[in-house]
Amino acid sequence: MRKFSLILASLAATLPQLFAESENAAILAAAESYLSSSATVKVKYMVEQVDGDLARVRINPESRPNRDTAWIFLRKKDGKWTGISSRAWFSPEEYERLGIPKSLQIPY
């Protein structure tokens, strides 16, 4: 019984991380797809934060990884992540129109 409890505890600790990694991969794939038609340079993508069915991905040119930052916001609907907007700066009105909660808004 003790061995079973240890296995169960190990699974409980590991499963959320596996789910998060899988979800991050889906978010990154959707972000790349959203931007691929307009990108003119190679871009590095990084999932910064997820809040329910919304996610924020930071993008930087690979040649300037700490400069020229922009963001993509994505929404999950019917199990699929889709880009809803991307740019370097968002106004409070845009956040409201897009339904972006304060927890995902870009800290300036």
C-alpha positions in Angstrom: 0.0 0.0 0.0 2.9 2.4 0.8 4.4 1.8 -2.6 1.1 2.6 -4.3 0.8 5.8 -2.3 4.3 6.9 -3.3 3.5 6.2 -7.0 0.3 8.1 -6.7 2.0 11.1 -5.1 4.7 11.1 -7.8 2.0 11.2 -10.5 0.2 14.0 -8.7 3.4 16.0 -8.8 4.3 15.2 -12.4 1.0 15.4 -14.2 0.4 19.2 -13.9 3.9 19.9 -15.2 3.4 17.6 -18.2 0.0 19.3 -18.9 1.6 22.7 -18.7 4.4 21.7 -21.1 1.9 20.3 -23.6 -0.3 23.4 -23.3 2.8 25.7 -23.8 3.7 23.7 -26.9 0.1 24.3 -28.3 0.2 28.0 -27.4 3.6 28.4 -29.1 2.5 26.6 -32.3 -0.6 28.8 -32.5 1.5 32.0 -31.9 3.9 31.0 -34.7 1.0 30.2 -37.0 -0.6 33.6 -36.2 2.5 35.5 -37.0 4.0 33.4 -39.8 2.1 35.3 -42.6 3.5 38.7 -41.5 6.9 37.9 -40.0 9.9 39.1 -42.1 12.6 38.1 -39.7 13.2 35.0 -37.5 11.4 35.4 -34.2 11.9 33.9 -30.8 8.6 33.0 -29.0 8.2 32.7 -25.2 5.0 31.9 -23.3 5.0 34.4 -20.5 1.7 33.8 -18.9 -1.6 31.8 -19.1 -4.8 32.7 -17.4 -7.6 30.3 -18.1 -8.4 30.4 -21.8 -6.1 33.4 -22.5 -2.4 33.5 -23.0 0.4 36.1 -23.5 3.4 35.2 -25.7 6.4 37.5 -25.9 8.2 37.8 -29.3 11.6 39.1 -30.1 13.7 39.0 -33.3 16.3 36.2 -32.9 19.0 38.7 -33.8 17.9 41.1 -31.0 16.6 38.9 -28.2 16.3 41.7 -25.7 15.0 44.4 -28.0 12.1 45.1 -30.3 9.7 43.2 -28.0 6.1 42.6 -29.0 3.4 40.4 -27.7 0.7 38.1 -29.0 -2.5 37.4 -27.1 -4.2 34.1 -27.8 -7.6 32.7 -26.8 -8.5 29.0 -26.4 -11.8 28.1 -27.9 -13.1 24.5 -28.4 -9.7 23.2 -27.3 -7.7 25.2 -29.9 -5.5 28.2 -29.3 -5.9 31.1 -31.8 -4.1 34.5 -31.9 -6.4 37.5 -31.3 -4.0 40.4 -31.5 -0.2 41.2 -31.7 1.7 44.4 -31.3 4.3 46.2 -29.2 1.9 48.2 -27.1 -1.8 47.9 -26.1 -4.0 50.7 -24.7 -6.4 50.2 -21.8 -9.3 50.4 -24.4 -7.7 47.6 -26.4 -7.3 45.4 -23.4 -11.0 45.9 -22.6 -12.1 45.3 -26.2 -10.1 42.1 -26.3 -11.2 40.9 -22.9 -7.7 40.7 -21.5 -7.7 40.5 -17.7 -5.3 42.6 -15.6 -3.3 39.5 -14.8 -2.3 39.2 -18.4 -1.8 42.8 -19.3 1.8 43.7 -20.1 3.6 45.3 -17.2 5.2 48.5 -18.4 
